[in-house]
Amino acid sequence: MAAAYATLVSAMNIINNLHHHPRPPISLSIQQAESLTQKINFLLEFLEGYNLHRDYSKEADPLESRIADAAYAAEYAIESHIYDEECSILSHIFDEVKNDGENMSSDGLYEALEKVIEDMASIEEEAKQIQGRVGVQHQLHTKSTPSDSSRSSSIPQQSSMVGADAVKLQMMDKLTSDRLHLHIIPIVGMGGSGKTTLAKTVYEERLIKEHFDICAWATISQEYVIKEIFAVLLRQFNIRVDDNLNEHELGEKLYRHLYGRRYLIIMDDMWSIDAWDRVRNYFPNSKNRSRIVVTTRLSALASKLPNSDSLGMKLLDEAESCELLSKTVFGEEGCPLELEEIGKKIGKSCKGLPLSIVVVGGLLAKSKHERECWEEIGENLNASVNLEDDERCLKILYMSYKQLPIHLKPCFLYMGVFPEDREILVSDLIKYWVAEGFVKAVSGKSLEEIAKEYLKDLIARNLVLRGGRMNWCRIHDLLRDLCLREAEKERFYNTASDNDVIGALPPMSEARCLTWNVGRKLSPLNMSLLRILKTTRYQWVKEDFSGHVDQLVNSRFLQIGHYSGGIIEWNFPSSIWRFWNLQTLIVANYYMREVTTAPTDFWYMSRIRHVKFHNGLRLPDPPYDQDDIVLGNLQSLGTVDDFKCSEQVVKKIPNLKKLVFYNWGDDELYCLSNLVCLTKLKSLVCSISRRSAINFPHSLKRLALQSNNCCWEDILDKVGVLPHLQKLTLDRGNFNEGKWETTEGQFRSLKFLTLRDTDNLEIWKIESSHFPCLERLRLIRVHKLREIPLEFAEIPTLREIRVEFCSDSIVVSAKRVSEEHEDYYGEEALQVRFYLGSNNEGLSESLDSPNFCVIRY
């Protein structure tokens, strides 16, 4: 069903985009466009209520497959014709574009779409017969729309372990025992039994953090790269990783850092003893009670680990299962009396597997809290009770997938394209979903806002997990397996074994998404229908990209990577600015010789949403005679070189939310007072000059300012009154007489404050009421500052102070702030991290304490 819905929405988006494009590459027959729109809308409405009472099957529903094939045929016909037409136009402009395939003429397009309309008409008749015969099935939820996702925030999230108190205590005892030699502690259990949750819970315990000098975490998985494992561990110790070092050199670097320190290393999800054999020699045994924890599903692997003492994860009993289910659905409120009996039966049906319980709990939380509804779920679960463990778990997870609102199904299945155990940056995931075309538009919201609601809903249902880092997410291995099985069954995508190629929607020879991150030649591939291209090797860009760029006219997401081996001259292909449906353009290389200058075509890219050039982009003046040309979809733009914020430019980008620019002359030349007109701007990173006439919109939440000669007091009067500002960074610049004195009523919403390289700041005076919401303070190379004001200790929201390469006196004052804050609010309230440089030789690392961490470089 995911493939059918996704292709219908995608086809509708293509038709709408052509209709609203200021310079459409082709024109569809009005009659055909209206007919396709009518039939697609009917089938979408049909699918949103169509939910068969079918058990798990390895075969896709025939009707759903026919719908997907028809919608895909419409997409193929339209985009193939666009490719042919654009190749013809570009060949006249650049005299270099070739099309070696058969061209689809306008007559050919008309005939192909007529065939699609006939097929859809036949499907429509069958769908109407189903509706008339049995009615639309609603099962556990009524017809769902994307707006239903807004309910997700009310669902409690399971955050503590249930039924594992004994094994947790055992784990703590093993970690803190008097055993001097390096001790390996395997945690063994089936998938979804809570191995990683136990390790994470213990890893975050204050007692453990205090017991070990250093702690780090690495996820191994079935496909692993030893060099990357070492790099992940080193980065957690704030050690710079040189990409040119080989596996052995990185391992030696890790060994030297661990030697003599009492360390705790978590090696999560290990599948092969070979992985252990290749890393074991780089973990020193300093006879200081260091520990390594390994989580694995394989008892045989655990038994082969030297000096090991395994912990087994047991399944939950009936009472524990019921408790976990109740906490997942209702939080601390508890299960209503009328649902207790059926709740116990549902918990029992999950056979004690925590993953199954929390996923079913996510389903129950989103369904009606009525006995009849829960009984239906219980009946479906009972059908899986006598199956083998893996098959039973799969069917339980499938039930939660089956009951997803249809708009969430493509987004959930898409999670399977990412490598196992990979953390996924949320902003990238959102861009991929939008680029694939299966996010359905809702009036009054951007596609990104809708997609974020989808993700929140999937997280609330426990089908997607929050990542270990802010703004990242991931998916459990068993759920990823379900995604891959369902995607293959529905022919939604194919994933190559090495995760280099992803074909979203069949066939593979006409891939829709390509991720190329290895240093080898690109295999022959038809890119005319490609929607997403992400390459992380600049050498490939130079040698192979030029030969394929002419095929990318239908692309929606282009990310061109960088080359780490030196400067290579390369000219950005001008034809890219003519790609009619391009949404995201990221040029992530730092070695281009010159800033890229965009042509006037930039202002006609009506679909563009995100533009990012690491090495700089210079914009042309917009066309003055075409006021109707507006980049209404553009949300993020950077890094712009010499950004002229004229009234004309501001009118062209009314919905911009994120802007990065650096100007090299006086601000008067750039009309920065017009920034105030960007009323939807949330994030701004920019440079300003001494005589700045800049004005800021009140919508700003994040602001980073850089200047070599600006006096910050003149700017901070404007910045301090911004009502929604949460994050502020001041880079370089000066303070009058080396003094900053804040005043009452400023920075009312500020949570994060960073000062970097403000060399002349010596005295800082504040009152605690001046930063009432501050959570994190970061000072970087503020060498002349004498002390951190003691008043910071009185701010109840303050959680972290980070001082990097500053004076010794700041260390002493930070220590005093930490102690005062502890007296006010308790010992766990404020963490202080101090990074020592060569100018801090006189300081002793004995300053280290549970709340005060000293790291020497």
C-alpha positions, 0 to 999 in steps of 0.5 A: 500500500505504501508504494501505491500511495507514494506514487499517486502523491508523487504523480500528483505533485509532478502534475501540479508542479508543471501547472504552477511552474513559471517556465514549465519544460513541457505542457500537458493536455489540459483535458488529460491533466484534469482527468489524471488529477480526478482519478488520482484524487479518487484513488488516494481517497480510496486508499486512505480508507482501504484496509483489508483484513489480511494477515501478513503475506509475502505477496503484495495486494494485486489491486495496490500493485496495479495502482502503483504501476499505473501511477508510476507509468504516468510519472515515467511518461511525463519525466521521460518527455521532460528529459527529451525536451530539456536535452534538446534545449540544452544541446542548443544552449551548451552544444554538449548535451547528448541523448542516445535514447529514443525520444518520446514525442508529444504524440508519444506522451499523449498516447502514454498518458491515455493508456494510463488514464484507461488503466486508472479508469479500470482500477477506479471501477474495481475500487467502486465495486469494492466500496459498494460490496463491503464498504470501506474498512476502517478497522482501528482508526477512521480515515486518517489525514496528515493533520492527525500527526499533531496528536503524536506529542501527547503520547508518553514515551517509554524512558525507563527499563521495566523488569531489569532491575536485577540485571542492571545491578549485576551490570553495575557490580561487574563494572565497579568490581575490584577486578584489576585486569581489563574485563569484558562483559557481554550482554547477550539476548535476542533482538529487541530484548533490551540489550542496548537499552540496558547498556545505555541506561548503565552508561548514563548512570552518574556512579559509572561516569564518576568511576571511570576516567573516560567513557565512549560508545561505538556501534559495530553492526553486521557491516563494519569498518574498523577504521571508522570504529576507531575514529568514532571512539577518538572523536568522543575523546575530543581528539582530531581524526586525520582521514589520511591515517590508516586503521593501524595508525588510528588504533595506535592513537586510541591505544596511547590515549587509553593507556593509564586511564580507567576506561569504559568502552561500549561495543554495541551490536557485535555480530562477528568475532573477527570484529573483536579480533581486529580491535582487541590489541588496541585496548590496553590492559593497564590493570586499573579496572577498565571495562569493555561491554559488548552487546550481541545476539550470539551466545557463541560469540560471547563465549569466545571473548577472553576474560569475559563474564556474560549477562543474559537478557531474560524476557519479561514475565506477564506482570512486567509485560503489563507494566511496560505496556501501561507505561508506554501507553499511559505514562505514569497515569496507569491503565484505566480499569476497563482496559486492564484485563484486555491489556494483560492479554495483549501484553501476554501475547507479546511473549515478553519481548520489550521491543514488541511491547513498546511498538504495540504500545505505540499502536494502542496509544494512537488508537481509541482507548475503547475495549472493542478496539483493543480486543481487535488488536488482541485478536490479531496478536493471538494469531502469532502466539505459536510461531517461532520467536523471529517470525512472531516478532515480525508479525507483531511489528507488521501489525503496527505497520499495517495499522499506520495511517497510509501517509506514514507508510512510505516514510516508515519504509524509507527508513530501510534504505539507511545502513543498519544502526546508522544515525540519520540527521533529521534535516536530511531525512526530511529533505529526502522525503520531500524530494521523493515526492510522497509528502502530500501538501496541506494548505497553510503548511510547508512540506517540511513542516508536514514531514516533521509531523510525520516523523514525530508521529513515527517516533511517538509510535516507537517505530523510529527512535530518537538518536544519541545526538540532538536532531538525529534519529535511527531505527531498530534492526528488526524494524529495519528488516521489516522495512526491507521486506515490505519494500521488496514485496511492494517494489517500493525500492531496491537497496544494493548490498553495499548500500551505495545505490538505492533505487526508490521505486522500480526498476533498478535500471531507472534508479530514483536515488543514488548515494555514491560514497566510495572511491570507484567508477560509477557503473553505467546507470540511466539517470534521466529519472533520478530524483536524489544524487548524493556523492561524497567524493570530489574526484568522482565529481571531476571525472564522472559528473560531467558525463552524467549531468545532462541526464539529471534534468528531473533531479530534485536533490543534488549534493556534490561532495568534496575531495580531500586530496588537494585543490582541483580546478572544476567549473560548476555546470551551468545547466544545473540552474535550469533543472525544472524541479530541483529542490535542494542543491548542496555543493559541499566542496571547499577546494573550488578555486572561485566563488560560484556565480549563479546566472539569472536563471536562479530566480526562475527556479520556482521549486528550489527549497534549499541552496548551500554552497560551502565555498560561496555563491554570488547571486545575480540581481533579480529581473526587474521587469517580472514582479510575478517571479518569486521563489516562494518555496526557498527556505534556506540559502547560503553561503552567499558572498556579497549578499545585497539585501535590496527591496527587490531581493527581499520580495523574491524570497518572502518565506526564507527561514535560514540565511548565511552570508558574508560581506566584505565591504561596508554594510551600507552597500548591502542594504542590510536594514531590509533584513527586517522584512524577512518576517519568517527568518528563523536563523541568520549567520552573517558578517557585519562591518563597523558602520552597520545599519543592520536591522533584525526581524523579530522572528529570529531564533538563532543568530551568529554574528562575525566582525573584525572591527564592529563594536558589539554594544551598538548591535546588542541593543538591537539583538537583546530585544529580539523576543524569540532569540534562543541562540546567540554567537558573537565572533570576534569584534570589540567591546567599548573599553573592554567591558560588557554590561547587560541591562534588565529586559534583554535576552528574555528567551536566550538559551545558548550564548557563545563568545569567540575570539572577542580579544578585548573583553576584560570585564563582564557584568550581569545580573542573574535576571538578565539571562533568565532562560540561559542553559549553556554558556560557551567561551572560546579564546576570550583571553583577556576576560578576567572572570565569569560573573558569579551571578551566573550561579544564580540562574536556575536554568543553567546546565553547562559552561564550556570554556575553551583555551581561555585564561587560568583565572576563568578556570578558577571563576568557573569552578566558583560558579559551579560550586555556588550553583551546586549550593543553590540547586543541587550537585547534578545541576551544572556541568563545567568543561574546560579545555586546556591549551599550552597557555594553561600549564600552571593548572592542575588536572586535580581540578577534575570533579564530577561536575567539573571536567578538565581536558588537556590538549 
